[in-house]
């Protein structure tokens, strides 16, 4: 497991800044996000989604576990597929019980690309369902909670852990998926996109987005919704 200290992250972030392409478009992206913030229709969509996250965060362990399962199912897939699969499991009573075979069969019918592996991850994760909310909220900050999630759950990487935290109302994280990477690349902020970000590179990109979130005055996890809209025209969970 990669050890990430403040010093190593700072040095890596400094190296990334030095490698940024000429004409880096951070200021342009800040301007475009501000334009979206002024769009009442988009802002209403984002605000409604944020309220859903806050409501989910007020739920019990089972509600939090449902969001964790959603993020497991979204990895290397899509938010739409994750939602579809969660609903399929709930309809069959398989979100909180049932073996790998039953869960994988339901995921296969729903159309997931990796039904068996994801079923294994979900069944394994259930042992941590009781007390999940208290444990996550017990960490000193979102960064520590994210590290624990990445270490503890198979199928949960940096992006998925950030996604889960944001979806239960913890907004001090960035969900750096392929859409956000491509957007950052389109604005000449990062030199390339990659399918698998290392922990240190994830934090480098997140630090860039954190600076943008401060400039526009919205939390990091909420900024993600605006970036997603810019790339996809949708505001999904």
GICORFEN-V483734 format. One record per residue. N is the residue number from 0. SS is DSSP state (helix for helix, strand for strand, loop for the rest). D_FIRST is the distance of its C-alpha to the first C-alpha in whole Angstrom. Layout:
n:N ss:SS d_first:D_FIRST
n:N ss:SS d_first:D_FIRST
This chain:
n:0 ss:loop d_first:0
n:1 ss:loop d_first:4
n:2 ss:loop d_first:6
n:3 ss:loop d_first:9
n:4 ss:loop d_first:13
n:5 ss:helix d_first:16
n:6 ss:helix d_first:17
n:7 ss:helix d_first:14
n:8 ss:helix d_first:15
n:9 ss:helix d_first:19
n:10 ss:helix d_first:19
n:11 ss:helix d_first:17
n:12 ss:helix d_first:19
n:13 ss:helix d_first:22
n:14 ss:helix d_first:22
n:15 ss:helix d_first:22
n:16 ss:helix d_first:25
n:17 ss:helix d_first:26
n:18 ss:helix d_first:25
n:19 ss:loop d_first:27
n:20 ss:loop d_first:30
n:21 ss:loop d_first:33
n:22 ss:loop d_first:35
n:23 ss:loop d_first:32
n:24 ss:loop d_first:33
n:25 ss:helix d_first:31
n:26 ss:helix d_first:35
n:27 ss:helix d_first:36
n:28 ss:helix d_first:33
n:29 ss:helix d_first:34
n:30 ss:helix d_first:38
n:31 ss:helix d_first:37
n:32 ss:helix d_first:35
n:33 ss:helix d_first:38
n:34 ss:helix d_first:40
n:35 ss:helix d_first:39
n:36 ss:helix d_first:39
n:37 ss:loop d_first:42
n:38 ss:loop d_first:43
n:39 ss:helix d_first:44
n:40 ss:helix d_first:43
n:41 ss:helix d_first:39
n:42 ss:helix d_first:39
n:43 ss:helix d_first:40
n:44 ss:helix d_first:38
n:45 ss:helix d_first:35
n:46 ss:helix d_first:37
n:47 ss:helix d_first:37
n:48 ss:helix d_first:34
n:49 ss:helix d_first:32
n:50 ss:helix d_first:35
n:51 ss:helix d_first:33
n:52 ss:helix d_first:30
n:53 ss:helix d_first:31
n:54 ss:helix d_first:33
n:55 ss:helix d_first:30
n:56 ss:helix d_first:29
n:57 ss:loop d_first:32
n:58 ss:loop d_first:32
n:59 ss:loop d_first:31
n:60 ss:helix d_first:28
n:61 ss:helix d_first:29
n:62 ss:helix d_first:29
n:63 ss:helix d_first:26
n:64 ss:helix d_first:25
n:65 ss:helix d_first:27
n:66 ss:helix d_first:25
n:67 ss:helix d_first:21
n:68 ss:helix d_first:23
n:69 ss:helix d_first:24
n:70 ss:helix d_first:21
n:71 ss:helix d_first:20
n:72 ss:helix d_first:23
n:73 ss:helix d_first:23
n:74 ss:loop d_first:20
n:75 ss:loop d_first:21
n:76 ss:loop d_first:24
n:77 ss:loop d_first:26
n:78 ss:helix d_first:27
n:79 ss:helix d_first:31
n:80 ss:helix d_first:29
n:81 ss:helix d_first:27
n:82 ss:helix d_first:30
n:83 ss:helix d_first:32
n:84 ss:helix d_first:30
n:85 ss:helix d_first:30
n:86 ss:helix d_first:34
n:87 ss:helix d_first:34
n:88 ss:helix d_first:32
n:89 ss:helix d_first:34
n:90 ss:helix d_first:37
n:91 ss:loop d_first:37
n:92 ss:loop d_first:35
n:93 ss:loop d_first:32
n:94 ss:loop d_first:30
n:95 ss:loop d_first:29
n:96 ss:loop d_first:31
n:97 ss:loop d_first:31
n:98 ss:loop d_first:30
n:99 ss:helix d_first:27
n:100 ss:helix d_first:31
n:101 ss:helix d_first:32
n:102 ss:helix d_first:30
n:103 ss:helix d_first:29
n:104 ss:helix d_first:33
n:105 ss:helix d_first:33
n:106 ss:helix d_first:30
n:107 ss:helix d_first:32
n:108 ss:helix d_first:35
n:109 ss:helix d_first:33
n:110 ss:loop d_first:32
n:111 ss:loop d_first:28
n:112 ss:loop d_first:27
n:113 ss:loop d_first:25
n:114 ss:helix d_first:26
n:115 ss:helix d_first:25
n:116 ss:helix d_first:21
n:117 ss:helix d_first:22
n:118 ss:helix d_first:24
n:119 ss:helix d_first:22
n:120 ss:helix d_first:19
n:121 ss:helix d_first:22
n:122 ss:helix d_first:24
n:123 ss:helix d_first:20
n:124 ss:helix d_first:20
n:125 ss:helix d_first:23
n:126 ss:helix d_first:23
n:127 ss:helix d_first:21
n:128 ss:loop d_first:24
n:129 ss:loop d_first:26
n:130 ss:loop d_first:25
n:131 ss:helix d_first:23
n:132 ss:helix d_first:24
n:133 ss:helix d_first:25
n:134 ss:helix d_first:21
n:135 ss:helix d_first:20
n:136 ss:helix d_first:23
n:137 ss:loop d_first:22
n:138 ss:loop d_first:19
n:139 ss:loop d_first:21
n:140 ss:loop d_first:20
n:141 ss:helix d_first:19
n:142 ss:helix d_first:15
n:143 ss:helix d_first:15
n:144 ss:helix d_first:16
n:145 ss:helix d_first:14
n:146 ss:helix d_first:10
n:147 ss:helix d_first:12
n:148 ss:helix d_first:13
n:149 ss:helix d_first:10
n:150 ss:helix d_first:8
n:151 ss:helix d_first:12
n:152 ss:loop d_first:14
n:153 ss:loop d_first:13
n:154 ss:loop d_first:15
n:155 ss:loop d_first:14
n:156 ss:loop d_first:12
n:157 ss:helix d_first:12
n:158 ss:helix d_first:16
n:159 ss:helix d_first:17
n:160 ss:helix d_first:15
n:161 ss:helix d_first:18
n:162 ss:helix d_first:20
n:163 ss:helix d_first:21
n:164 ss:helix d_first:21
n:165 ss:helix d_first:23
n:166 ss:helix d_first:25
n:167 ss:loop d_first:26
n:168 ss:loop d_first:27
n:169 ss:loop d_first:24
n:170 ss:loop d_first:25
n:171 ss:loop d_first:23
n:172 ss:loop d_first:20
n:173 ss:loop d_first:21
n:174 ss:loop d_first:20
n:175 ss:loop d_first:20
n:176 ss:loop d_first:21
n:177 ss:helix d_first:23
n:178 ss:helix d_first:26
n:179 ss:helix d_first:25
n:180 ss:helix d_first:23
n:181 ss:helix d_first:27
n:182 ss:helix d_first:29
n:183 ss:helix d_first:27
n:184 ss:helix d_first:27
n:185 ss:helix d_first:31
n:186 ss:loop d_first:32
n:187 ss:loop d_first:30
n:188 ss:loop d_first:27
n:189 ss:loop d_first:25
n:190 ss:loop d_first:25
n:191 ss:loop d_first:24
n:192 ss:loop d_first:22
n:193 ss:loop d_first:19
n:194 ss:loop d_first:19
n:195 ss:loop d_first:15
n:196 ss:loop d_first:14
n:197 ss:loop d_first:10
n:198 ss:helix d_first:9
n:199 ss:helix d_first:11
n:200 ss:helix d_first:14
n:201 ss:helix d_first:14
n:202 ss:helix d_first:15
n:203 ss:helix d_first:17
n:204 ss:helix d_first:19
n:205 ss:helix d_first:19
n:206 ss:helix d_first:21
n:207 ss:helix d_first:23
n:208 ss:helix d_first:24
n:209 ss:helix d_first:24
n:210 ss:helix d_first:27
n:211 ss:helix d_first:29
n:212 ss:helix d_first:29
n:213 ss:helix d_first:30
n:214 ss:helix d_first:33
n:215 ss:helix d_first:34
n:216 ss:loop d_first:34
n:217 ss:loop d_first:32
n:218 ss:loop d_first:28
n:219 ss:helix d_first:25
n:220 ss:helix d_first:25
n:221 ss:helix d_first:29
n:222 ss:helix d_first:29
n:223 ss:helix d_first:27
n:224 ss:helix d_first:30
n:225 ss:helix d_first:32
n:226 ss:helix d_first:30
n:227 ss:helix d_first:29
n:228 ss:helix d_first:33
n:229 ss:helix d_first:34
n:230 ss:helix d_first:32
n:231 ss:helix d_first:33
n:232 ss:loop d_first:36
n:233 ss:loop d_first:35
n:234 ss:loop d_first:33
n:235 ss:loop d_first:31
n:236 ss:loop d_first:29
